[in-house]
Amino acid sequence: MILLLISALFLSGAGVPTAWKNALTGKLSISGAWALYPLAVRWADEFQKENPGVTIDLQAGGAGKGMADVLAGLVDIGMVSRDLHPEELARGALPLTVARDAVVGTLNQKNPFLKAILEKGLTRESLRRIFVEDGVRFWEEILGLPGRTPINVYIRSDACGAAETWAAFLGAHQEDLKGVAIYGDPGLAEAVRRDPNGLGFNNLNFAYNPGTMKPHQGLAIIPLDLNQNGRLDPEENFYQDRNRLTSAIERGLYPSPPARDLYLVVKTTNLRPVARAFLDWVLTRGQDLAGEAGYLRLDPRAADRERQKIGTSGREEWRH
């Protein structure tokens, strides 16, 4: 009798737990931007806990790899940390904004001029002369001091959103950046950490320790002298921890770029149900994890606009 009652409930759908109704199975593949990778790991872990029938294969490798993989149909979802190009959109790429972060300039904590740089900040024009024009080669040149201490510039070797975003801030493109090319966010951070004269840039999660929200051991964050008055004013001084910086981004005090949107990209002709469910979850319940991980989460209206792109707005499966 009990078995018959349970069978009847399943057939009717009445009284069936939401998790049973929406049980998912299948494999999901994701690749791309280092900027999104730490958050995507948390999203994937939590989503698989809630949906044990789903397996997610997640790999970093740069925004360029994520875009190439998703357009070629090698993965379901690409992680991209830059704006999409018109030719990518023409090939069917659909970007969904899922969070925001920023790129910051990085120094070694043992830089001999660190105190002066933290007090004065560096201007966009000075950074452009170093990274793009190759017009400044010594630290003393940008500080108005005598001496010839070399600036050792490190850039990214892989096609990536961080380099494109940093270059855009300097009025250029990734291919215009000059320096020693290093693969990946972790590699670039490590190169600067090992070189007292090093200068580079990183996504927030590789510049700041996600546990302490302070800069990683051995790294210092370059403050930007945005009003170019030769000193870092109190309203410009928000680099000591990641929470202060993300708050500054929200208030519009940190420029865009290098503040930027982060995207999960799918191909409109190849969106499987398990991918649609994952994206819908990311844009609803997953936003709590974005905030906890130190990213800027989307406001509910913005998230709902992104959900409309995949036809899930108004559905309540993932709202618990």
Stockholm file with secondary structure:
# STOCKHOLM 1.0

chainA/1-320         MILLLISALFLSGAGVPTAWKNALTGKLSISGAWALYPLAVRWADEFQKENPGVTIDLQAGGAGKGMADVLAGLVDIGMVSRDLHPEELARGALPLTVARDAVVGTLNQKNPFLKAILEKGLTRESLRRIFVEDGVRFWEEILGLPGRTPINVYIRSDACGAAETWAAFLGAHQEDLKGVAIYGDPGLAEAVRRDPNGLGFNNLNFAYNPGTMKPHQGLAIIPLDLNQNGRLDPEENFYQDRNRLTSAIERGLYPSPPARDLYLVVKTTNLRPVARAFLDWVLTRGQDLAGEAGYLRLDPRAADRERQKIGTSGREEWRH
#=GR chainA/1-320 SS CHHHHHHHHHHHCTTCCHHHHTCCCEEEEEEECTTTHHHHHHHHHHHHHHCTTEEEEEEECCHHHHHHHHHTTSCSEEEECSCCCHHHHHTTEEEEEEEEEEEEEEEETTCTTHHHHHHHCBCHHHHHHHHTSCCCCBHHHHHTCSSCCBCEEEEESSCCHHHHHHHHHTTSCGGGCCSEEESHHHHHHHHHHHCTTEEEEEEHHHHBCTTTCSBCTTEEECCBCTTCSSSCCGGGCCCSSHHHHHHHHHTTCSCTTTEEEEEEEEETTCCCHHHHHHHHHHTTTHHHHHHHTTSBCCCHHHHHHHHHHTTCTTCCTTCC
#=GC SS_cons         CHHHHHHHHHHHCTTCCHHHHTCCCEEEEEEECTTTHHHHHHHHHHHHHHCTTEEEEEEECCHHHHHHHHHTTSCSEEEECSCCCHHHHHTTEEEEEEEEEEEEEEEETTCTTHHHHHHHCBCHHHHHHHHTSCCCCBHHHHHTCSSCCBCEEEEESSCCHHHHHHHHHTTSCGGGCCSEEESHHHHHHHHHHHCTTEEEEEEHHHHBCTTTCSBCTTEEECCBCTTCSSSCCGGGCCCSSHHHHHHHHHTTCSCTTTEEEEEEEEETTCCCHHHHHHHHHHTTTHHHHHHHTTSBCCCHHHHHHHHHHTTCTTCCTTCC
//
